[in-house]
Amino acid sequence: MSEACAQCGSKISQAGIFSNANLRVSAEDLRMVNFVNGSDYAELCDHCGGEFRQEAHARLNGEREQLKTDIEARLSFFPTLTVGVLPHGNAYQAIGLVTANVTVGTGLFNEFSQGVSDMFGAVNQNTGMAFKANKGEAIAKAILVRKALDLGANCVIGTDIDYGVTTNNAATVNMQGTAVLVPDLAAILGGRAHEMTAWILWACSRVQSLSRWLRGDIQPGDTLSTE
């Protein structure tokens, strides 16, 4: 192999006592750079391709992290239904069981004064038992949805939620359901719910593609643009 970069002619060298290394850009990173920039470099080195590599990585990783944040903010829209049979007899493919178990804090069942208020309808949703329970449910649902998405599901049915307490008086929220693939989500979801679920599914697929591209795994038909 030549001791000079085929692109810029710089010497390929290891780091010395008084000099930095100038290595060839790896095959994986070269594919990533070419994909992001629409280029066709046969070879790059740190000298001529280091900046290209950093920019390509930053672009892909930046989009991926933003999508992850946006997905997290929209997980509550993912359909988690208590019914075991879909409306209008819609068919589905069962994928597997998903579960979530969350500890929401200690002392939940010692909050006597809050408990008395709850019984008489004076519930403060921002403090005490109601707040802890609602927070636990939200976290449990988010975990349930993430697991369903990892399985390739677009809906969770038969969702059940239970509450418990550990030996050290910590409250728990336990949720489970069946992850399923529904061929026609529009038939069981309203317009807004279907729109948000469709976006979540698209975003998850995009995140998977971005992760693959960051590894330099570019496949025929891959397109960087989302337009």
C-alpha positions as CSV (number, residue, x, y, z in Angstrom):
1,M,0.0,0.0,0.0
2,S,1.3,3.5,-0.9
3,E,2.8,5.5,1.9
4,A,1.0,8.6,0.6
5,C,-2.7,9.5,0.5
6,A,-4.2,8.9,-2.9
7,Q,-6.4,12.0,-2.5
8,C,-4.0,14.7,-1.2
9,G,-0.6,13.1,-1.4
10,S,0.2,13.6,2.3
11,K,2.5,11.1,3.9
12,I,0.7,8.3,5.8
13,S,2.5,8.1,9.2
14,Q,2.2,7.0,12.8
15,A,2.5,9.5,15.6
16,G,6.0,10.4,16.6
17,I,7.5,12.1,19.6
18,F,7.1,15.5,18.0
19,S,4.5,14.8,15.3
20,N,0.9,13.7,15.0
21,A,-0.2,10.7,13.2
22,N,-1.7,11.0,9.7
23,L,-3.7,7.8,9.1
24,R,-6.0,6.7,6.3
25,V,-9.7,7.3,7.0
26,S,-11.2,3.9,7.7
27,A,-13.3,2.2,5.0
28,E,-16.5,2.6,7.2
29,D,-15.9,6.3,7.8
30,L,-15.0,6.8,4.1
31,R,-18.4,5.3,3.1
32,M,-20.1,7.6,5.6
33,V,-18.4,10.7,4.2
34,N,-19.2,9.8,0.6
35,F,-22.9,9.1,1.6
36,V,-23.4,12.3,3.5
37,N,-21.5,14.5,1.0
38,G,-22.6,12.8,-2.2
39,S,-18.9,12.3,-3.0
40,D,-17.0,9.4,-4.4
41,Y,-13.6,9.6,-2.7
42,A,-11.5,6.5,-3.2
43,E,-9.3,7.4,-0.2
44,L,-8.9,10.1,2.4
45,C,-6.5,10.6,5.3
46,D,-6.6,12.6,8.5
47,H,-5.1,15.6,6.8
48,C,-7.6,15.9,4.0
49,G,-10.6,13.9,5.3
50,G,-10.5,14.5,9.1
51,E,-12.8,17.5,8.8
52,F,-15.1,15.7,6.4
53,R,-15.4,12.8,8.8
54,Q,-16.2,15.0,11.8
55,E,-18.8,17.0,9.9
56,A,-20.5,13.9,8.5
57,H,-20.6,12.3,11.9
58,A,-21.9,15.4,13.6
59,R,-24.7,15.8,11.0
60,L,-25.9,12.2,11.3
61,N,-25.5,12.0,15.1
62,G,-27.1,15.4,15.6
63,E,-30.2,14.4,13.7
64,R,-30.3,11.1,15.5
65,E,-30.1,12.6,19.0
66,Q,-32.8,15.2,18.1
67,L,-35.1,12.5,16.8
68,K,-34.6,10.5,20.0
69,T,-35.6,13.6,22.1
70,D,-38.6,14.2,19.9
71,I,-39.7,10.6,20.1
72,E,-39.5,10.6,23.9
73,A,-41.7,13.7,24.0
74,R,-44.3,12.0,21.9
75,L,-44.3,8.5,23.4
76,S,-47.6,9.2,25.2
77,F,-49.4,9.2,21.8
78,F,-48.4,5.6,21.1
79,P,-51.5,3.4,21.3
80,T,-51.6,1.4,24.4
81,L,-55.1,-0.1,24.6
82,T,-56.7,-2.1,27.4
83,V,-58.9,-4.1,25.0
84,G,-57.8,-7.5,23.9
85,V,-59.9,-7.4,20.7
86,L,-59.5,-4.5,18.3
87,P,-62.6,-2.5,17.2
88,H,-64.5,-3.6,14.2
89,G,-62.7,-7.0,14.3
90,N,-59.5,-5.6,12.9
91,A,-56.8,-8.2,12.5
92,Y,-53.4,-8.0,14.1
93,Q,-50.2,-10.0,14.4
94,A,-49.1,-10.7,18.0
95,I,-45.4,-10.2,18.5
96,G,-44.8,-10.7,22.2
97,L,-45.4,-9.7,25.8
98,V,-44.0,-6.3,27.0
99,T,-43.7,-5.4,30.7
100,A,-42.6,-2.4,32.8
101,N,-42.0,-2.3,36.5
102,V,-41.3,1.1,38.1
103,T,-40.5,2.1,41.7
104,V,-41.9,5.6,42.3
105,G,-40.5,6.4,45.7
106,T,-40.8,5.4,49.4
107,G,-43.4,6.4,51.8
108,L,-46.3,6.5,49.3
109,F,-48.6,4.6,51.6
110,N,-47.5,6.5,54.7
111,E,-48.9,9.8,53.4
112,F,-52.0,9.5,55.5
113,S,-53.2,13.1,55.2
114,Q,-52.9,13.1,51.4
115,G,-54.8,9.8,51.4
116,V,-57.7,11.3,53.4
117,S,-57.8,14.2,51.0
118,D,-57.8,11.8,48.0
119,M,-60.8,10.0,49.4
120,F,-62.8,13.2,49.7
121,G,-61.9,14.4,46.2
122,A,-59.4,17.1,47.3
123,V,-56.7,15.7,45.1
124,N,-53.6,17.8,44.3
125,Q,-52.2,16.4,41.1
126,N,-48.8,18.1,41.7
127,T,-48.0,16.6,45.1
128,G,-48.4,13.5,47.2
129,M,-49.9,10.2,46.2
130,A,-51.6,11.3,43.0
131,F,-48.4,12.9,41.7
132,K,-46.3,9.9,42.5
133,A,-48.8,7.5,40.9
134,N,-49.3,9.6,37.8
135,K,-45.5,9.9,37.4
136,G,-45.0,6.2,37.8
137,E,-47.7,5.4,35.3
138,A,-46.1,7.8,32.7
139,I,-42.7,6.2,33.2
140,A,-44.0,2.7,33.0
141,K,-45.9,3.5,29.8
142,A,-42.8,5.0,28.2
143,I,-40.8,1.8,29.0
144,L,-43.7,-0.4,27.7
145,V,-43.8,1.6,24.4
146,R,-40.0,1.6,24.0
147,K,-40.0,-2.2,24.3
148,A,-42.9,-2.5,21.8
149,L,-41.1,-0.3,19.3
150,D,-37.9,-2.4,19.7
151,L,-40.0,-5.5,18.8
152,G,-41.3,-3.7,15.7
153,A,-44.8,-3.3,17.0
154,N,-47.1,-0.4,16.2
155,C,-49.6,-0.9,19.1
156,V,-50.0,-2.5,22.5
157,I,-53.2,-4.2,23.4
158,G,-54.5,-5.9,26.6
159,T,-52.7,-3.3,28.7
160,D,-53.0,-3.9,32.4
161,I,-51.7,-1.8,35.3
162,D,-51.2,-2.9,38.9
163,Y,-49.8,-1.2,41.9
164,G,-47.8,-2.7,44.7
165,V,-45.4,-2.0,47.5
166,T,-42.0,-3.4,48.3
167,T,-40.7,-4.6,51.7
168,N,-39.2,-1.2,52.3
169,N,-42.5,0.6,51.7
170,A,-41.6,1.7,48.1
171,A,-44.5,2.0,45.8
172,T,-44.4,0.2,42.5
173,V,-46.3,0.6,39.2
174,N,-46.4,-2.6,37.1
175,M,-47.7,-2.5,33.6
176,Q,-47.9,-5.2,30.9
177,G,-49.5,-5.7,27.5
178,T,-49.1,-7.5,24.2
179,A,-47.1,-5.8,21.5
180,V,-48.9,-6.3,18.2
181,L,-48.6,-5.2,14.5
182,V,-51.8,-3.8,13.2
183,P,-51.9,-3.6,9.4
184,D,-54.4,-0.7,9.3
185,L,-53.9,1.6,12.3
186,A,-56.2,4.3,10.7
187,A,-59.1,1.9,11.2
188,I,-58.8,2.0,15.0
189,L,-57.2,5.4,15.7
190,G,-58.5,8.9,15.3
191,G,-56.9,11.3,13.0
192,R,-54.5,13.0,15.5
193,A,-53.6,9.8,17.2
194,H,-52.9,8.0,13.9
195,E,-50.8,10.9,12.7
196,M,-48.7,11.0,15.8
197,T,-48.2,7.2,15.9
198,A,-47.2,7.2,12.2
199,W,-44.6,9.9,12.9
200,I,-43.2,7.9,15.9
201,L,-42.9,4.8,13.7
202,W,-41.2,6.8,10.9
203,A,-38.8,8.5,13.4
204,C,-37.8,5.2,15.0
205,S,-37.0,3.8,11.5
206,R,-35.0,6.9,10.7
207,V,-33.0,6.6,14.0
208,Q,-32.2,3.0,13.0
209,S,-31.0,4.1,9.6
210,L,-28.9,7.0,11.1
211,S,-27.2,4.5,13.5
212,R,-26.4,2.2,10.6
213,W,-25.0,5.0,8.5
214,L,-22.8,6.2,11.4
215,R,-21.3,2.7,11.3
216,G,-20.6,3.1,7.6
217,D,-23.3,0.5,6.7
218,I,-24.7,2.1,3.5
219,Q,-27.2,-0.1,1.6
220,P,-28.6,0.3,-1.9
221,G,-31.5,2.6,-2.0
222,D,-30.5,4.5,1.1
223,T,-31.3,8.3,0.9
224,L,-30.1,10.9,3.3
225,S,-32.8,13.4,2.4
226,T,-36.2,13.2,4.2
227,E,-38.0,15.1,1.5
